[in-house]
């Protein structure tokens, strides 16, 4: 018997015809137009091609109510459909309503009387986003039901809602991850309706469908916008200025259903109306719908509105009622719960559909009040004027990095100005470790009386007040600290003239008689260096500071001589420098005024790195994804080496091998690679390889004997288990009686006392060391700690970044007991091993691609980590 092909099998298992029936009771008993096709929902997932086909069919069948566009095309080639649904009259006037809504969002151009007129007549804009986590795939199924309902229903109630509401529907926010999840379910499908929790349909293979193509958690990326899907969404959101935003998720299958009001902590910068009162109003609307069906649900638990990068908190900072909805789910189409209830795909779709319909009904009923509060929150902030205060950003020693931070603020809709004269910093509050007596003309000013002032404050302040409740995510994210940009906060906006930003003027690259220099410590230089090396250009790096004319050249400055390089060097270097926005200096001589000359034997010969990154279990998908994304953005080619192929891999092909976190403090890598893997890595390093190991990867290097450097863990139980593993005869320590009688409802406090949930901590930096070249951190800097392993100071190697015996907290939550454990430990270690090197970092240098300061340590490790000078 001939078996169907793999694509045919997937289509057979997941196909969704355009004309089919809906599950009974999914939609209200309204009169729906027979000429509008129904989606086929409930028995199987709708694959992306069918979802896209249905969206197009819906727009074609009801063009007077539905407009479709493509928001984005993913890296795997999937189109991201975006629907606008409203009444025929609203769609005819859509451009007018959109313009009036934009005016309502800006009190500077909309007097209060005009705002009142707009709120009396304009529709409210409601954003519905589905399945930002691809494995939470029932959201996109519900999206089709909601779209069908509003495209075809003819009942007076629905028509009234459409008159009052413009729906903005992102049907699938993560097409790549969702397609991966559906493929896994299809591959595991059988003729039987398997609902066993351990069935392959309900147990995804690495990395699972939660993440996008680059293995990012898109629900943490709304501020940073590192991923194409989120950049497209945030750009559209800022164009439409919705008043209501719903992010539709799934949680563990043993749960029920979550909707607002949210739990504490709630960021204090959020408008109370949208983070409090309106959350409760919409929650009551959903509760009524669920009570009518006897469904279980909960609110005010687990999920908060503190971290600004979520798909509910970021819209709330933008002035919408941002809400997360979570249904029990994920996995396949059926799951037998512990209470013997069968959780079905149909049931998940029903709950999400009901909650979204309740949101639309509530928004329609409260249209005018929502619009008024939307503009009033902005007007109240604008009325503060200079009293709202401002932030000031200096260019510092790396102007391109400050420009990158400013560009990120602008992508978030935040206005930034540029000062036209010098300003003293006396009386201003430094952010993080910022130092300096003055800000020169050309520094950046971020006033807080603007419409997005609350978001600007949340992103730029040293830290947010969290309150007594722990947050669901990291407790520190301050952009000036993460970027290592000098910044200050002014409680009252300084009296300094400022102008709007203009793009920097392009300048040519002069001819040079000897060659060109790329000064160290400038954002974007790593991209230029990567391109030049991979294209065959020759370069060295200064191992010590030098002076060229009146220009100081830090260690790590790239030297590109004309001799030995192709004649295209100048043109290629100019194009790359313009693209990557970093300086280039021409030189007519190799002789320096101070320091080593350009032909010094102490200079480092730079080679094209050949990088391999271990992937698959036990690698953390997000840690692997952040690293792969960073290398990709820098243009650094790399090989994805599956962990189970290490034994057979000819490692001599690679100059660098990277071990990311394993989410098991190194034990995962130890079990996966075994003694043979450790021996192979050790031999490869001895022959000249550079091993880069981060977080759990660094702990593995210690566990496996690749380094003599030890480590310990923060939590008492984890550390005791580690010690017991090393010494099975070890006796258990005496238990503190206070722990034995601690109240059960204080159990969260215990875990917080033994963890560091994402805090910026101060490190001391040896700027002369190759790992620290170009960091501009002579006075110290801040690194992000997320309960990382604690690396002991290396006795046989170097410790260029370390935690000193001093106060470490810069921003975020750091229990005192944890601070004591970290003091006098290493953040970064470099050890020689034979002809090679082992580089350990206690943390993730590219966490969510949101930490540019430590990202430079990664590039230093790649380009300079072996640091073999020309005379070595």
ChimeraX attribute file (.defattr): number of C-alpha atoms within 10 A of each C-alpha:
attribute: neighborCount
match mode: 1-to-1
recipient: residues
	/A:1	3
	/A:2	4
	/A:3	7
	/A:4	10
	/A:5	9
	/A:6	11
	/A:7	9
	/A:8	12
	/A:9	15
	/A:10	19
	/A:11	16
	/A:12	12
	/A:13	20
	/A:14	21
	/A:15	19
	/A:16	23
	/A:17	17
	/A:18	18
	/A:19	12
	/A:20	12
	/A:21	13
	/A:22	16
	/A:23	15
	/A:24	10
	/A:25	8
	/A:26	20
	/A:27	17
	/A:28	13
	/A:29	10
	/A:30	14
	/A:31	13
	/A:32	17
	/A:33	16
	/A:34	9
	/A:35	10
	/A:36	20
	/A:37	20
	/A:38	24
	/A:39	24
	/A:40	23
	/A:41	24
	/A:42	22
	/A:43	15
	/A:44	20
	/A:45	25
	/A:46	27
	/A:47	21
	/A:48	22
	/A:49	15
	/A:50	19
	/A:51	24
	/A:52	20
	/A:53	15
	/A:54	23
	/A:55	25
	/A:56	17
	/A:57	17
	/A:58	27
	/A:59	23
	/A:60	15
	/A:61	17
	/A:62	20
	/A:63	15
	/A:64	17
	/A:65	24
	/A:66	25
	/A:67	19
	/A:68	18
	/A:69	14
	/A:70	13
	/A:71	19
	/A:72	19
	/A:73	16
	/A:74	17
	/A:75	15
	/A:76	12
	/A:77	10
	/A:78	16
	/A:79	19
	/A:80	23
	/A:81	22
	/A:82	23
	/A:83	23
	/A:84	21
	/A:85	26
	/A:86	27
	/A:87	24
	/A:88	17
	/A:89	12
	/A:90	21
	/A:91	20
	/A:92	13
	/A:93	11
	/A:94	17
	/A:95	11
	/A:96	13
	/A:97	21
	/A:98	19
	/A:99	14
	/A:100	17
	/A:101	26
	/A:102	18
	/A:103	19
	/A:104	27
	/A:105	27
	/A:106	18
	/A:107	22
	/A:108	14
	/A:109	12
	/A:110	18
	/A:111	13
	/A:112	15
	/A:113	8
	/A:114	13
	/A:115	22
	/A:116	16
	/A:117	10
	/A:118	20
	/A:119	22
	/A:120	13
	/A:121	12
	/A:122	21
	/A:123	26
	/A:124	27
	/A:125	29
	/A:126	25
	/A:127	24
	/A:128	22
	/A:129	25
	/A:130	26
	/A:131	28
	/A:132	31
	/A:133	29
	/A:134	31
	/A:135	28
	/A:136	27
	/A:137	34
	/A:138	34
	/A:139	30
	/A:140	30
	/A:141	29
	/A:142	28
	/A:143	25
	/A:144	23
	/A:145	23
	/A:146	20
	/A:147	23
	/A:148	25
	/A:149	22
	/A:150	22
	/A:151	26
	/A:152	24
	/A:153	20
	/A:154	15
	/A:155	13
	/A:156	11
	/A:157	11
	/A:158	22
	/A:159	17
	/A:160	15
	/A:161	21
	/A:162	25
	/A:163	18
	/A:164	25
	/A:165	24
	/A:166	27
	/A:167	24
	/A:168	23
	/A:169	24
	/A:170	24
	/A:171	26
	/A:172	27
	/A:173	31
	/A:174	30
	/A:175	32
	/A:176	28
	/A:177	30
	/A:178	28
	/A:179	22
	/A:180	21
	/A:181	28
	/A:182	26
	/A:183	19
	/A:184	23
	/A:185	25
	/A:186	23
	/A:187	15
	/A:188	16
	/A:189	20
	/A:190	11
	/A:191	6
	/A:192	6
	/A:193	10
	/A:194	19
	/A:195	20
	/A:196	15
	/A:197	17
	/A:198	11
	/A:199	16
	/A:200	19
	/A:201	27
	/A:202	22
	/A:203	16
	/A:204	20
	/A:205	13
	/A:206	13
	/A:207	21
	/A:208	20
	/A:209	28
	/A:210	26
	/A:211	26
	/A:212	29
	/A:213	18
	/A:214	20
	/A:215	24
	/A:216	24
	/A:217	21
	/A:218	26
	/A:219	20
	/A:220	18
	/A:221	22
	/A:222	23
	/A:223	24
	/A:224	20
	/A:225	22
	/A:226	20
	/A:227	20
	/A:228	15
	/A:229	24
	/A:230	23
	/A:231	20
	/A:232	17
	/A:233	20
	/A:234	21
	/A:235	15
	/A:236	15
	/A:237	17
	/A:238	15
	/A:239	14
	/A:240	19
	/A:241	25
	/A:242	28
	/A:243	27
	/A:244	29
	/A:245	28
	/A:246	24
	/A:247	23
	/A:248	30
	/A:249	28
	/A:250	28
	/A:251	16
	/A:252	13
	/A:253	21
	/A:254	15
	/A:255	16
	/A:256	18
	/A:257	22
	/A:258	24
	/A:259	26
	/A:260	26
	/A:261	24
	/A:262	23
	/A:263	17
	/A:264	20
	/A:265	19
	/A:266	22
	/A:267	22
	/A:268	16
	/A:269	17
	/A:270	23
	/A:271	24
	/A:272	15
	/A:273	19
	/A:274	24
	/A:275	27
	/A:276	16
	/A:277	14
	/A:278	22
	/A:279	19
	/A:280	18
	/A:281	17
	/A:282	24
	/A:283	23
	/A:284	18
	/A:285	18
	/A:286	23
	/A:287	21
	/A:288	13
	/A:289	16
	/A:290	18
	/A:291	11
	/A:292	8
	/A:293	11
	/A:294	9
	/A:295	12
	/A:296	12
	/A:297	17
	/A:298	17
	/A:299	17
	/A:300	13
	/A:301	13
	/A:302	13
	/A:303	22
	/A:304	24
	/A:305	26
	/A:306	27
	/A:307	25
	/A:308	24
	/A:309	22
	/A:310	23
	/A:311	25
	/A:312	27
	/A:313	28
	/A:314	26
	/A:315	29
	/A:316	26
	/A:317	26
	/A:318	27
	/A:319	30
	/A:320	29
	/A:321	28
	/A:322	27
	/A:323	29
	/A:324	23
	/A:325	23
	/A:326	25
	/A:327	26
	/A:328	21
	/A:329	29
	/A:330	29
	/A:331	28
	/A:332	31
	/A:333	25
	/A:334	25
	/A:335	26
	/A:336	17
	/A:337	15
	/A:338	10
	/A:339	7
	/A:340	8
	/A:341	10
	/A:342	16
	/A:343	20
	/A:344	20
	/A:345	23
	/A:346	22
	/A:347	20
	/A:348	25
	/A:349	25
	/A:350	22
	/A:351	25
	/A:352	28
	/A:353	24
	/A:354	20
	/A:355	25
	/A:356	19
	/A:357	20
	/A:358	21
	/A:359	23
	/A:360	27
	/A:361	22
	/A:362	18
	/A:363	26
	/A:364	23
	/A:365	15
	/A:366	16
	/A:367	23
	/A:368	20
	/A:369	13
	/A:370	23
	/A:371	27
	/A:372	17
	/A:373	19
	/A:374	26
	/A:375	24
	/A:376	20
	/A:377	19
	/A:378	24
	/A:379	22
	/A:380	15
	/A:381	20
	/A:382	21
	/A:383	13
	/A:384	14
	/A:385	15
	/A:386	17
	/A:387	17
	/A:388	20
	/A:389	19
	/A:390	22
	/A:391	26
	/A:392	27
	/A:393	25
	/A:394	24
	/A:395	18
	/A:396	19
	/A:397	15
	/A:398	19
	/A:399	19
	/A:400	20
	/A:401	23
	/A:402	24
	/A:403	18
	/A:404	16
	/A:405	21
	/A:406	22
	/A:407	14
	/A:408	17
	/A:409	22
	/A:410	13
	/A:411	17
	/A:412	23
	/A:413	19
	/A:414	21
	/A:415	20
	/A:416	22
	/A:417	19
	/A:418	20
	/A:419	20
	/A:420	15
	/A:421	13
	/A:422	14
	/A:423	18
	/A:424	12
	/A:425	18
	/A:426	11
	/A:427	10
	/A:428	16
	/A:429	16
	/A:430	20
	/A:431	26
	/A:432	26
	/A:433	19
	/A:434	19
	/A:435	13
	/A:436	14
	/A:437	9
	/A:438	12
	/A:439	22
	/A:440	16
	/A:441	16
	/A:442	18
	/A:443	22
	/A:444	26
	/A:445	27
	/A:446	24
	/A:447	27
	/A:448	28
	/A:449	23
	/A:450	25
	/A:451	26
	/A:452	23
	/A:453	25
	/A:454	24
	/A:455	26
	/A:456	27
	/A:457	22
	/A:458	22
	/A:459	21
	/A:460	24
	/A:461	23
	/A:462	25
	/A:463	22
	/A:464	21
	/A:465	13
	/A:466	18
	/A:467	12
	/A:468	9
	/A:469	13
	/A:470	19
	/A:471	20
	/A:472	16
	/A:473	16
	/A:474	19
	/A:475	24
	/A:476	25
	/A:477	26
	/A:478	22
	/A:479	25
	/A:480	23
	/A:481	29
	/A:482	22
	/A:483	19
	/A:484	28
	/A:485	26
	/A:486	22
	/A:487	32
	/A:488	28
	/A:489	23
	/A:490	20
	/A:491	16
	/A:492	17
	/A:493	20
	/A:494	18
	/A:495	8
	/A:496	13
	/A:497	14
	/A:498	17
	/A:499	13
	/A:500	11
	/A:501	14
	/A:502	8
	/A:503	5
	/A:504	7
	/A:505	5
	/A:506	8
	/A:507	8
	/A:508	8
	/A:509	18
	/A:510	13
	/A:511	13
	/A:512	15
	/A:513	14
	/A:514	15
	/A:515	21
	/A:516	25
	/A:517	22
	/A:518	24
	/A:519	23
	/A:520	24
	/A:521	25
	/A:522	22
	/A:523	22
	/A:524	20
	/A:525	24
	/A:526	22
	/A:527	20
	/A:528	23
	/A:529	25
	/A:530	20
	/A:531	20
	/A:532	19
	/A:533	16
	/A:534	16
	/A:535	10
	/A:536	12
	/A:537	20
	/A:538	22
	/A:539	21
	/A:540	23
	/A:541	27
	/A:542	28
	/A:543	25
	/A:544	19
	/A:545	16
	/A:546	21
	/A:547	16
	/A:548	19
	/A:549	12
	/A:550	7
	/A:551	11
	/A:552	14
	/A:553	23
	/A:554	22
	/A:555	24
	/A:556	28
	/A:557	24
	/A:558	25
	/A:559	25
	/A:560	25
	/A:561	25
	/A:562	18
	/A:563	11
	/A:564	10
	/A:565	15
	/A:566	13
	/A:567	10
	/A:568	10
	/A:569	17
	/A:570	20
	/A:571	11
	/A:572	14
	/A:573	20
	/A:574	18
	/A:575	14
	/A:576	19
	/A:577	20
	/A:578	17
	/A:579	12
	/A:580	17
	/A:581	21
	/A:582	22
	/A:583	19
	/A:584	18
	/A:585	16
	/A:586	19
	/A:587	21
	/A:588	11
	/A:589	15
	/A:590	17
	/A:591	17
	/A:592	15
	/A:593	14
	/A:594	13
	/A:595	18
	/A:596	19
	/A:597	19
	/A:598	23
	/A:599	14
	/A:600	18
	/A:601	15
	/A:602	20
	/A:603	26
	/A:604	24
	/A:605	19
	/A:606	22
	/A:607	18
	/A:608	20
	/A:609	17
	/A:610	17
	/A:611	21
	/A:612	21
	/A:613	20
	/A:614	21
	/A:615	25
	/A:616	17
	/A:617	17
	/A:618	23
	/A:619	28
	/A:620	20
	/A:621	25
	/A:622	20
	/A:623	26
	/A:624	28
	/A:625	26
	/A:626	25
	/A:627	25
	/A:628	22
	/A:629	21
	/A:630	20
	/A:631	18
	/A:632	14
	/A:633	12
	/A:634	18
	/A:635	16
	/A:636	22
	/A:637	17
	/A:638	17
	/A:639	14
	/A:640	14
	/A:641	17
	/A:642	15
	/A:643	20
	/A:644	15
	/A:645	13
	/A:646	17
	/A:647	16
	/A:648	9
	/A:649	13
	/A:650	11
	/A:651	18
	/A:652	13
	/A:653	11
	/A:654	17
	/A:655	21
	/A:656	28
	/A:657	25
	/A:658	22
	/A:659	26
	/A:660	31
	/A:661	29
	/A:662	27
	/A:663	18
	/A:664	17
	/A:665	22
	/A:666	26
	/A:667	18
	/A:668	19
	/A:669	29
	/A:670	21
	/A:671	12
	/A:672	15
	/A:673	20
	/A:674	13
	/A:675	12
	/A:676	11
	/A:677	21
	/A:678	20
	/A:679	15
	/A:680	18
	/A:681	22
	/A:682	22
	/A:683	17
	/A:684	24
	/A:685	24
	/A:686	17
	/A:687	15
	/A:688	19
	/A:689	25
	/A:690	29
	/A:691	29
	/A:692	24
	/A:693	23
	/A:694	28
	/A:695	30
	/A:696	28
	/A:697	31
	/A:698	35
	/A:699	32
	/A:700	27
	/A:701	28
	/A:702	18
	/A:703	22
	/A:704	21
	/A:705	14
	/A:706	19
	/A:707	22
	/A:708	16
	/A:709	21
	/A:710	16
	/A:711	19
	/A:712	20
	/A:713	24
	/A:714	20
	/A:715	18
	/A:716	11
	/A:717	11
	/A:718	13
	/A:719	15
	/A:720	17
	/A:721	14
	/A:722	17
	/A:723	17
	/A:724	14
	/A:725	11
	/A:726	11
	/A:727	10
	/A:728	10
	/A:729	9
	/A:730	11
	/A:731	10
	/A:732	10
	/A:733	7
	/A:734	6
	/A:735	8
	/A:736	8
	/A:737	8
	/A:738	8
	/A:739	9
	/A:740	8
	/A:741	8
	/A:742	11
	/A:743	9
	/A:744	7
	/A:745	7
	/A:746	9
	/A:747	10
	/A:748	11
	/A:749	12
	/A:750	12
	/A:751	11
	/A:752	15
	/A:753	16
	/A:754	19
	/A:755	20
	/A:756	24
	/A:757	23
	/A:758	21
	/A:759	24
	/A:760	30
	/A:761	23
	/A:762	24
	/A:763	27
	/A:764	20
	/A:765	24
	/A:766	20
	/A:767	20
	/A:768	17
	/A:769	22
	/A:770	22
	/A:771	30
	/A:772	26
	/A:773	24
	/A:774	25
	/A:775	24
	/A:776	21
	/A:777	18
	/A:778	12
	/A:779	14
	/A:780	19
	/A:781	24
	/A:782	25
	/A:783	24
	/A:784	31
	/A:785	25
	/A:786	19
	/A:787	20
	/A:788	28
	/A:789	26
	/A:790	24
	/A:791	27
	/A:792	21
	/A:793	21
	/A:794	18
	/A:795	10
	/A:796	12
	/A:797	18
	/A:798	17
	/A:799	24
	/A:800	20
	/A:801	26
	/A:802	24
	/A:803	23
	/A:804	15
	/A:805	12
	/A:806	12
	/A:807	13
	/A:808	21
	/A:809	18
	/A:810	23
	/A:811	24
	/A:812	24
	/A:813	22
	/A:814	24
	/A:815	15
	/A:816	13
	/A:817	12
	/A:818	17
	/A:819	18
	/A:820	14
	/A:821	13
	/A:822	24
	/A:823	18
	/A:824	17
	/A:825	22
	/A:826	25
	/A:827	28
	/A:828	26
	/A:829	23
	/A:830	25
	/A:831	22
	/A:832	19
	/A:833	20
	/A:834	14
	/A:835	14
	/A:836	23
	/A:837	24
	/A:838	27
	/A:839	26
	/A:840	28
	/A:841	28
	/A:842	29
	/A:843	27
	/A:844	27
	/A:845	26
	/A:846	24
	/A:847	21
	/A:848	23
	/A:849	22
	/A:850	21
	/A:851	21
	/A:852	21
	/A:853	25
	/A:854	25
	/A:855	21
	/A:856	22
	/A:857	24
	/A:858	25
	/A:859	20
	/A:860	22
	/A:861	24
	/A:862	26
	/A:863	24
	/A:864	24
	/A:865	25
	/A:866	27
	/A:867	23
	/A:868	15
	/A:869	18
	/A:870	14
	/A:871	10
	/A:872	8
